[in-house]
Amino acid sequence: MPFLEALKLAISAILSHKLRSFLTLLGVIFGVATVIVVVSLIEGFNAYVDEKIADIGTNAFAVRKYSIDDFSSVEALNAARRRNKDITLDDVAALRARGGAISEVGAKADALGEVKYGPTSLSRIHISATTANIADIDRLEAEAGRYFNKGEDDARRNVCFIGADVVEKLFPRSNPLGQTIRIDGRAFQIIGVGKPLGSVFGQSRDKYVAVPLATFLAHYGSRRSLSVSVTSSSEQTYQDAVDEARVVMRIRRRLAPNEKDNFGIITPSAINELRDKIFGTIQVAAIGVTSISLVVGGIVIMNIMLVSVTERTKEIGLRKSIGARRSDILKQFLAESTMLSLLGGAIGVSIAYILAKLVAVLTPVPTALPWLAVTAALLISGSVGLISGVYPAWRAARLDPIEALRTE
């Protein structure tokens, strides 16, 4: 029997029992939809981390008081707080003086404060204090005006660069450039407005005011740990720059060769490793658990196909008596079970796509549906149908035509 003929017979059999076919498909539909939604959430989260969190600048890495490993537990973090020294301006100067593969070195500090303009006051605004070159390292772009420069930082000028959310709240209908706002009671002149950055897990990244680091330390005190951003001279020298920064920090802290770093060097790969460490097992478990529903769907298909073989015993006997071979009967029932499962897989993928879009629109949870996952889902659902139909098709193919024709 040609494959196309087997396919036509399968479609005809499915359409002749529409309700039963639909109920049979439910297991596969829910199984595929559940697996695809879980994969979509996982892929969306991974892409989100890469784009919003792990993307810390071109050829850039951070030097901080704590390492990624220090966040593995509360005990490890408390131990790091006691052990690790603050990152200071002297450390920044030492990294700058190193040269070699290290190109740019910038520093940051932050706090939460109150920002006021006229009668309008905003509380818990992120005050980001940076050196001037952080704008280049972090690729900050101005919507209007400019970022402050090194001269303004060195002179401790009271100037600021504000985020889109602050502009929207304080200057809904006026130009903010040149205006004076008060940050924790101190007057600052606005010289620039940042391009909107969007949000991370529902938290706005545009609710900030950036000021020169020297100005911030003069007003808020220098007894705090800085976060240092470092760039390499090229992509090829990135690892050399990381190694050089580690050497500088270990020398400054007089660490012996066998002593552990009492500071952290944060790279995109380190962030991704932490993500995989935390969520890797969860991903495997989630996909494994949701895949159980596919197995249930396969069992349902096998059961219905066995019922179908029993109902169509006389038809099978008639087909065999006019020349149909065992392989023809086998093809017919395998095509039917595979078509059922593929149809369920296609409906499941469609439902999952709609659900993923709704989740992305209605919640801050990101989603992504790669074509590879869609293709894999259809292949797996088709395989489930094929495997589930093997035994019923084998039973149908082995029926004795004479006995089958006697069946009422």
Secondary structure, DSSP 8 states (H G I E B T S, - for coil): --HHHHHHHHHHHHHHTHHHHHHHHHHHHHHHHHHHHHHHHHHHHHHHIIIIIS--STTEEEEESS-GGGGS-HHHHHHHHHH-----HHHHHHHHHH-TTEEEEEEEEEEEEEEEETTEEEEEEEEEEE-TTHHHHTT--EEEE----HHHHHTT--EEEE-HHHHHHH-SSS--TT-EEEETTEEEEEEEEE----EETTEES--EEEEEHHHHHHHH-S-S--EEEEEESSSTTHHHHHHHHHHHHHHHTT--TTS--SSEEE-HHHHHHHHHHHHHHHHHHHHHHHHHHHHHHHHHHHHHHHHHHHHTHHHHHHHHHTT--HHHHHHHHHHHHHHHHHHHHHHHHHHHHHHHHHHHHHSS------HHHHHHHHHHHHHHHHHHHHHHHHHHHT--HHHHHH--
